[in-house]
């Protein structure tokens, strides 16, 4: 096994940056076409929400299995790795079949999932999209297998390359399916699912070639295994409880809003949810390599190495979380109006509340990964139980006054309280109170103030008319705000500054060859 993964991280982030750019382009090109009809956009948003829901369908065994597969890889135990992958895939396959059956029921009667489904054409669209979702739900199984194979080797960038080609195809297809006089959302959604399936199949073929992966042996291992079950059950139970509670907090809001408030209200909520999903994909990309590395350190029982790596993860990735979230929040009105038009003005406050839940992602993401890796099961169960229960209690209290916006308000309140737990964990694990304030909070505060001032100035002068040119100007302003915050953070955080300068010197970028 490699002792240094620097080159892997560089490759991974290079391709992930391209993926982020394509996701950005996809969201801001595709969504204006889709959002022109609020009811149909609400149906489409619900299908995307169900797609995300599928990622939790493994009953917690994928999260637990990834830990043990990573440790098996670190020990060069290929048989053990395949056994864990096969067992967790078996569990996921059963759950996906059940999900597919439920979606098939929705295809026959969409009113089971959406309250104000509308006229006949909208009912037909809902039926078709639910049927497509049911048919292609198997793609999730293949994607999770690829997550294991490439993720434990910290070589996710290979899958990213393949998916980038898929993103380009999906973006390009928009101009065909939504050309003048055409609004073929069923054709677009079918094409979307076919491309995802093809990318997953190509990923398997590539893995077979570069890792000499025995696909027949992998398929044979897709079965229930008592030894693997007993190994992962404790952590899987925690992961399952966390997943169930996380679904209750994070993923079930769209189906509930669709059922009790209607597709029209879901469309307003979906604008903020789309931005939130975009940020989630970015942070998922940023932190996914570190999950495997945390488990490598744990498998090798290198506690000091783990602490250093955990500390660096927080320090280096803080600007991506704090400054981007503040910028988007302050410029939200400009973003929404130039993106989907003033007909979605009702979405602005909801979107701001949702985006703010990622303010402390730099601390919460790695803390959650490490708690899972260290099998802090009781702590994880308690905090996630609090998140889910408090979330729905607050919604019940606020629903009469704030309608569907109570979901966004509740998310922010619960996030704020749960962040305290993760901050205390990080502080006690590697910092101590004084060091955490001095090395994390103070530099963060300096950068946050700079970002907020610059963003507020831009909010006063940027355009609000819907057009691609205006949206580009707003996006450019967002980049400038984040860069200003990064510069302030660079100046105020000595460790960040020294490490960046040291890295630049070591790479000899500014040395001329003789």
Secondary structure by P-SEA (a helix, b strand, c coil): ccccaaaaaaaaaaaaaaaaaaaaaaaaaccccccccaaaaaaaaaaaaaaaaaaacccaaaaaaaaaaaaaaaacaaaaaaaaaaaaaaaaaaaaaaaaaaaaaaaacccccccccccaaaaaaaaaaaaaaaaacaaaaaaaaaaaaaaaaccaaaaaaaaaaaaaaaaaaccccccccccaaaaaaaaaaaaaaaaaaaaaaaaaacccccaaaaaaaccccaaaaaacaaaaaaaaaaaaaaaacccaaaaaaaacccaaaaaaaaaaaaaaaaaaaaaaaacaaaaaaaaaaaaacaaaaaaaaaaaaaaaacccccaaaaaaaaaaaaaaaaccccccccaaaaaaaaaacccccccaaaaaaaaaaacaaaaaaaaaaaaaaaaaaaaaacccccccaaaaaaaaaaaaaaaaaaaaaaaaacccaaaaaaccaaaaaaaaaaaaaaaaaaaacccccccaaaaaaaaaaaaaaaaaaaaaaaaacaaaaaaaaaaaaaaccccccc
